[in-house]
Amino acid sequence: MIFSLLLAATIAIPALPPSEYDDSEVVTNVALPAIDAESRLFSFRLALDATPSNNVSLVFGRDADMDGVLSRAEESLMIGWDCGEWKVLDCATGYEAVEQGSPGLRMMEWRLLVTQEFAPRSLEVSAGGIPLFAALCADRPRFLFDAEWDMVKVVCRGLDAPNPHIVCSAGQMPMTIRIR
């Protein structure tokens, strides 16, 4: 796995550990750069070989106990691919938005602009140029962003060879996570 920040050196992170589960689940937690008062953009691209039986999720939250692992209680927002569907889940309420997807090499692009108070102002989500989550983009619920998030957990299940490519940026500090 490679993790890189704009204006910073590339940092090599050890490969993901082998799966402890029959479904080949692998998980890693990556610290997000701190959000400063001038940041107004939260965006990412998630590229993967999507199949009807695999899952790649980005789970955002605040590592309150500072143990370097985002526990279930610390999870706020899950976004990703799950067995043929793009999903967005508000972890606090269980609200879920789902869009059908198709197998193959796919890329979701997420671009969220926030106000000075970090409330969602505009959201654009697409996969392969096709708009996704029209209701979320129109409603822009508050759960879509929290300036206190400091961790993203990457969860991969059912992949023969974990291969997602994730580029996530908050304001001026983009990061890239490559799972090989």
Summary of the structure (lengths in Angstrom):
residues: 180
radius of gyration: 15.4
end to end distance: 5.9
largest distance: 45.2
contacts: 539
relative contact order: 0.29
helix: 7%
strand: 49%
